[in-house]
Amino acid sequence: MGRHNPGVAMNERLKQVRDAIDAIDLKLVEQLNERARLVAEVGRIKHDSGAPVFQPEREAEVVRRVVKASHGPLPDSAIEAIYREIMSAGRAIQRPLTVAYLGPQGTFSELAMLKRFGSSVDPQSCASIDEVFRAAESERADFAVVPVENSSEGAVSRSLDLLLATPLFIVAEVSVPVHLHLLTRSASLDGVTRVLAHPQALGQCVAWLNQNVPALERVSVASNAEAARRASLDPGVAAIAGDQAAVRYGLQTVAALIQDDAHNRTRFVVLGRHHSKRSGRDKTSLILSVANRAGAVYEMLAPLARHGVSMTRFESRPARNGAWDYHFFVDVEGHASDTNIAVALQELQQACAFYRCLGSYPRDA
């Protein structure tokens, strides 16, 4: 009687499973190309009607539907990432989009751009937040991705200042987890005298730095990726940056996840020239100001409460007019076309000395 060979049985079973996977792959490619043909037809319809290629409300609807339809074993985040790339490739068939972001390569801004638009875009790296705005305002880029707030360090002041005057609208938002590492060329601190990072990153890691490397000089630079680039050239420099920058500039990790808040996140907004339509799960951003008198702020916000509008953010910035006046940056739940919000905003506009709706857009998950 022959002896059973478990290795042969395993190889046969493995081949069967892989053959099944290969058959599914062929079907997937066929279906993806059929989807692409339909997307191309959508592009022709959009072109004839003057509709924008990027419609974040439609993409949000697609992602919500496919995530809801999935019952595993793929996690929801994987389903979303896969469909972001599918939709990115579809957009590129209609018309390639140029997206400006705060560079160089390896920044969290680049990560936010890729998370929202996928890889089938023409990325435009900019040296400053001002340049990111200018790229989209001058139509050198179709869209701009800019940071607006961090969960531990608060508002990104320059972005808020530029939002006051830009003709662009917020069309989407992206929330990115911020994982920061101490990086050098050698994975050690031997000979290192300085640590470089964006000012926000230095603030997000201040407790760790104080406890572990208090003697290192802290130097602010334009971005964490720029810090990583300099550290790749100078053995006396350490950088605080994320995984993408570490890989991009060939740096080694001295200490991982050094941010003081384990749940640290940065919120980015996407700026464009068209308003986003209602997606059913939206947010509206406003800039407001009122006369400097008793009760003015209360009166300004009263229409929101009166019409049941939930406010999710309220931040003040000096108006920079030489007086003690302020602009208020306000986010509310819902779309400006929702009935209760439309009425509230109409009353709000009448109560304000300055009013601007930056846009309504799909909320990030």
C-alpha positions, -999 to 999 in steps of 0.1 A, spaced: 0 0 0 15 34 -11 23 60 15 3 92 14 25 122 5 11 153 22 34 176 2 19 164 -31 -16 169 -17 -8 204 -5 7 214 -39 -24 201 -57 -47 220 -34 -25 251 -38 -27 248 -76 -65 245 -75 -69 276 -53 -44 296 -75 -62 285 -107 -95 298 -91 -78 331 -83 -64 334 -118 -99 328 -132 -113 355 -110 -85 379 -120 -95 375 -157 -131 382 -149 -120 413 -128 -100 427 -157 -129 422 -181 -153 439 -157 -128 468 -149 -124 475 -186 -162 474 -191 -165 499 -162 -138 520 -178 -157 521 -211 -188 533 -193 -168 559 -174 -155 572 -207 -191 576 -219 -198 595 -187 -168 617 -195 -183 625 -230 -216 634 -214 -199 657 -188 -178 674 -215 -210 681 -236 -228 695 -205 -197 714 -191 -198 693 -159 -165 689 -140 -145 657 -142 -140 654 -105 -174 651 -87 -166 643 -50 -202 639 -41 -206 611 -67 -173 594 -55 -185 596 -19 -217 579 -29 -198 551 -48 -175 545 -18 -203 543 7 -223 519 -15 -195 495 -21 -183 495 15 -219 488 26 -221 459 1 -189 443 13 -191 416 40 -154 408 43 -129 394 46 -115 426 31 -117 455 57 -137 486 47 -105 506 45 -91 482 18 -124 484 -2 -123 522 -1 -86 523 -11 -92 499 -40 -121 520 -53 -103 553 -49 -77 539 -74 -104 525 -97 -121 559 -98 -87 577 -102 -80 556 -133 -114 563 -146 -110 601 -141 -77 599 -160 -96 584 -190 -119 614 -190 -92 640 -185 -60 638 -164 -62 662 -134 -33 683 -120 -33 686 -82 -11 710 -63 1 701 -28 27 712 -2 59 694 -12 85 681 -16 76 644 -21 70 625 11 49 651 29 16 643 46 1 667 21 12 643 -7 -3 614 13 -36 634 16 -36 641 -21 -31 604 -30 -57 593 -5 -83 616 -20 -74 615 -57 -55 582 -62 -23 579 -81 -37 586 -116 -32 623 -114 -5 648 -123 9 659 -89 23 694 -86 47 698 -57 48 734 -43 73 750 -19 48 767 3 11 768 11 9 802 -7 22 786 -38 -4 757 -35 -32 783 -35 -17 803 -64 -13 771 -85 -51 765 -84 -61 801 -85 -40 807 -117 -54 774 -131 -20 759 -134 -36 731 -113 -71 719 -113 -72 714 -75 -52 723 -44 -48 702 -13 -40 722 19 -38 714 56 -63 733 78 -61 718 112 -43 692 134 -60 673 162 -33 682 187 -18 715 175 -50 732 162 -54 754 131 -28 758 103 -29 796 104 -15 803 70 -42 782 53 -69 800 72 -55 834 63 -54 825 26 -90 811 27 -102 846 34 -93 859 0 -92 830 -23 -118 827 -51 -116 789 -47 -142 767 -29 -137 738 -6 -150 708 -26 -138 679 -4 -119 671 28 -93 644 38 -83 633 73 -49 617 75 -34 599 106 -1 615 115 26 590 125 59 607 132 93 591 136 128 603 145 150 596 114 187 597 106 210 583 79 224 557 103 195 548 127 215 563 156 221 597 171 259 595 171 271 629 159 237 644 156 233 679 170 200 692 154 165 679 147 146 694 118 108 694 113 78 715 103 68 737 133 36 717 137 55 685 139 79 699 165 49 709 185 33 675 182 64 658 195 75 683 222 70 660 252 89 631 236 117 655 226 119 670 260 122 637 277 145 618 252 166 643 233 165 676 252 200 686 241 192 685 203 187 719 187 152 721 172 150 738 138 118 746 119 117 740 82 90 743 55 79 706 57 88 673 73 98 660 39 123 689 35 136 679 70 141 644 57 158 656 26 183 676 46 189 647 70 197 624 41 225 648 31 239 656 66 249 630 92 246 657 119 209 662 113 179 642 125 145 646 110 109 642 123 88 628 94 65 600 83 70 567 66 68 581 31 96 606 37 117 579 53 114 557 23 118 585 -2 150 598 13 165 565 25 165 573 62 165 548 91 143 550 122 159 560 155 126 560 173 91 553 159 58 569 166 71 598 187 40 620 184 26 629 219 -9 621 208 -13 585 196 -45 595 177 -29 625 160 -46 634 127 -44 663 102 -74 675 83 -69 687 47 -93 704 23 -94 702 -14 -99 735 -32 -114 739 -66 -134 762 -88 -168 743 -88 -192 737 -59 -198 702 -48 -234 689 -49 -252 673 -21 -240 638 -12 -263 631 18 -234 633 43 -220 667 40 -203 696 58 -204 733 51 -176 758 59 -181 795 66 -161 826 74 -180 852 95 -174 884 114 -196 908 134 -194 942 148 -174 945 180 -203 950 205 -219 931 233 -239 901 223 -229 902 186 -214 867 185 -245 853 202 -267 870 177 -245 857 149 -249 821 159 -286 822 169 -299 813 134 -280 780 136 -296 770 169 -330 782 158 -330 760 127 -314 729 143 -280 732 125 -252 714 143 -219 733 145 -188 711 145 -161 738 145 -157 773 157 -123 791 155 -113 827 156 -85 846 138 -75 882 141 -89 903 112 -55 921 108 -71 955 103 -54 972 133 -84 968 155 -95 940 179 -118 924 153 -119 887 144 -130 864 117 -147 832 128 -142 800 109 -173 778 113 -181 743 101 -217 730 103 -232 696 95 -251 694 62 -252 710 28 -260 746 20 -289 734 -2 -305 715 27 -337 734 36 -329 742 73 -294 752 65 -304 773 35 -328 793 58 -302 795 86 -275 808 63 -298 834 48 -305 848 83 -268 844 93 -257 865 63 -280 893 74 -266 893 109 -229 894 99 -206 923 89 -187 898 68 -200 865 54 -185 839 31 -195 804 24 -164 785 15 -184 755 2 -203 724 10 -187 691 5 -188 654 15 -175 646 50 -145 624 53 -152 591 71 
